[in-house]
Amino acid sequence: MSALDDRIAQFGKMTTDDPENELGHFRLGQLYMENNQHDEAVKSFARTLELSPQFSKVYQLLGECHTKLGDPAKAIEVMTAGYKVADERGDKMPRDAMGLALNKLGAPTPNAAPAVVVEDDGIDTGFRCQRPGCGQGKRAKPLAASPIDGVDGLRIVGEICADCWSGWVKDYSVKVVNELRLDLSSEFGQGEYDKHMRGYLGFDEPKSL
């Protein structure tokens, strides 16, 4: 059995033991995609959306699976819905990816939601957070120093505001560790943690120096 098969088995057991764990279903779907088991990935992503219908990235991956399975009509249906969700949430990366995929499938891109101008009398810090969905605007405060080592740390200090980083550390990261039952002392646990951190911050792939 390969390492990928081992991870699929691990997350398969996790979602069986805890059927309400949307992060587990999401990660299982990603692993099925990596293993070219797109029919199984569809089931995992569909369950993820049942549990978390605002999880915009899942629509993108689910649409890609339907495309791989030769069902462009279903792919268009899923990604059209997902585009609207991502646009409403300000999740630029999955929104743009779905827009491109829809165009390739010959489908129109949904009209973007009209921009809402919010009066903001706060002090302009001069820093602009790059995390999709960040609501700090011109009030975004940069981190004083890189919060972690390596390339990801350099990206975070240069692109992510202090509030968004705090949201990851104090809230979402705790959910990831608890729901996925990650052992951060292991290479596997740390790798899964880093994948979810990058997803939360809008870093689809790690950059190299």
C-alpha positions in Angstrom: 0.0 0.0 0.0 1.4 3.4 -1.0 1.7 6.4 1.3 -1.3 8.0 -0.5 -3.4 4.9 0.0 -2.5 5.1 3.7 -3.7 8.7 4.0 -6.9 7.9 2.2 -7.5 5.0 4.6 -6.8 7.3 7.5 -9.2 10.1 6.5 -11.7 7.5 5.4 -11.8 6.1 8.9 -11.9 9.6 10.3 -15.0 10.5 8.3 -16.7 7.2 9.2 -16.0 7.8 12.9 -17.1 11.4 12.7 -19.5 12.0 9.8 -20.0 15.6 10.7 -16.3 16.5 10.2 -16.4 18.7 7.1 -12.6 19.2 7.1 -12.1 15.5 7.1 -14.4 15.0 4.2 -12.7 17.9 2.4 -9.2 16.5 2.8 -10.4 13.0 1.8 -11.8 14.5 -1.4 -8.5 16.1 -2.1 -6.7 12.8 -1.6 -9.1 11.0 -3.8 -8.4 13.6 -6.5 -4.7 13.1 -6.1 -5.2 9.4 -6.6 -7.4 10.0 -9.7 -10.5 8.5 -7.9 -12.7 11.4 -9.0 -16.0 9.5 -8.5 -15.1 9.0 -4.8 -13.9 12.6 -4.6 -17.3 13.7 -5.8 -18.9 12.0 -2.8 -16.6 13.5 -0.3 -16.9 17.0 -1.7 -20.7 16.7 -1.9 -20.8 15.8 1.8 -18.5 18.7 2.6 -20.9 21.1 1.0 -23.8 19.6 2.9 -22.0 20.4 6.1 -20.4 23.7 5.0 -22.3 25.2 2.0 -20.2 28.4 2.1 -16.9 26.5 1.6 -16.2 28.0 -1.9 -13.0 26.1 -2.7 -15.0 22.8 -2.6 -17.3 24.0 -5.4 -14.2 24.5 -7.6 -12.7 21.0 -6.8 -16.1 19.3 -7.2 -16.6 21.0 -10.6 -13.1 19.8 -11.7 -14.1 16.3 -10.7 -17.3 16.3 -12.8 -15.2 17.6 -15.7 -12.7 14.8 -15.3 -15.7 12.3 -15.2 -17.0 13.6 -18.5 -20.0 15.4 -17.1 -19.6 19.1 -18.2 -23.2 20.0 -17.5 -22.9 19.0 -13.8 -19.5 20.8 -13.7 -21.1 24.0 -15.0 -24.0 23.7 -12.5 -21.7 23.3 -9.6 -19.2 26.0 -10.5 -21.9 28.5 -11.4 -23.3 28.1 -7.9 -19.7 28.1 -6.4 -18.7 31.3 -8.3 -21.6 33.2 -6.7 -20.7 31.9 -3.2 -17.0 32.8 -3.7 -17.9 36.2 -5.1 -20.2 37.0 -2.1 -17.5 35.9 0.3 -14.7 37.8 -1.4 -12.8 34.5 -2.1 -11.0 35.8 -5.1 -8.8 32.8 -6.0 -11.5 30.1 -6.2 -13.9 32.5 -7.8 -11.4 33.4 -10.6 -10.5 29.7 -11.0 -14.1 28.8 -11.5 -14.7 31.7 -13.9 -11.9 30.5 -16.1 -13.1 26.9 -15.9 -16.6 28.0 -16.9 -15.3 29.9 -19.9 -13.4 26.8 -21.0 -16.6 24.8 -20.8 -18.4 27.4 -22.9 -20.5 28.6 -20.1 -21.0 32.3 -19.1 -19.5 33.7 -15.9 -22.1 34.8 -13.5 -22.4 38.5 -12.9 -20.3 39.6 -10.0 -22.1 41.1 -7.0 -22.1 44.9 -7.1 -19.4 46.4 -5.0 -20.6 47.7 -1.7 -18.9 50.9 -0.7 -18.5 51.1 3.1 -17.7 54.4 4.7 -14.5 53.9 6.5 -13.2 56.8 8.6 -10.3 54.7 10.1 -6.7 55.6 9.7 -5.1 54.3 6.5 -2.2 52.1 7.6 -0.9 51.9 4.0 -0.9 48.1 4.2 -3.3 46.0 2.1 -4.0 42.4 3.2 -4.1 39.9 0.4 -6.2 37.3 2.1 -9.5 36.6 0.2 -12.4 37.9 2.3 -10.3 40.2 4.6 -12.6 43.0 5.8 -10.0 45.3 7.3 -9.5 47.4 4.1 -7.3 50.4 4.7 -7.3 49.7 8.4 -5.3 46.5 8.0 -2.3 46.3 10.2 0.8 44.5 9.1 2.5 42.0 11.4 5.6 43.3 13.2 7.7 40.2 12.2 7.4 36.9 10.3 5.3 34.6 12.6 6.8 31.4 11.3 10.1 30.4 9.6 10.5 29.7 5.9 8.9 30.9 2.7 5.4 30.8 4.1 6.5 33.1 6.9 7.9 35.6 4.4 4.6 35.6 2.5 2.5 36.0 5.6 4.4 39.0 6.9 4.3 40.6 3.5 0.7 39.8 2.5 -1.4 39.0 5.5 -2.7 41.4 8.1 -2.4 40.9 11.9 -6.2 40.3 12.2 -6.3 37.6 9.6 -3.3 35.8 11.1 -4.9 36.1 14.6 -8.0 34.5 13.1 -6.0 31.5 11.9 -4.0 31.1 15.1 -6.7 31.6 17.7 -9.7 30.1 15.9 -9.4 28.1 12.6 -6.1 26.4 13.4 -7.6 25.0 16.6 -10.5 23.7 14.6 -8.2 22.0 12.1 -6.1 20.4 14.8 -9.1 19.2 16.8 -11.3 18.0 14.0 -8.5 16.3 12.1 -6.9 15.1 15.3 -3.5 16.1 14.0 -0.3 15.2 15.8 1.9 18.2 15.1 5.0 16.4 16.3 4.7 14.1 13.2 5.6 15.0 9.6 2.2 14.0 8.5 0.4 16.1 11.0 2.5 19.1 10.3 2.0 18.7 6.6 -1.8 18.6 6.9 -1.7 21.6 9.2 0.4 23.6 6.7 -2.0 22.7 3.9 -5.0 24.1 5.7 -3.1 27.2 6.8 -2.2 28.0 3.2 -5.8 27.4 2.2 -7.1 29.7 4.9 -4.7 32.5 3.9 -5.3 32.1 0.2 -2.0 30.5 -0.6 -2.9 27.7 -3.0 0.6 26.5 -3.4 3.8 27.2 -1.4 6.2 29.5 -3.3 9.9 28.8 -3.5 12.6 31.4 -2.9 
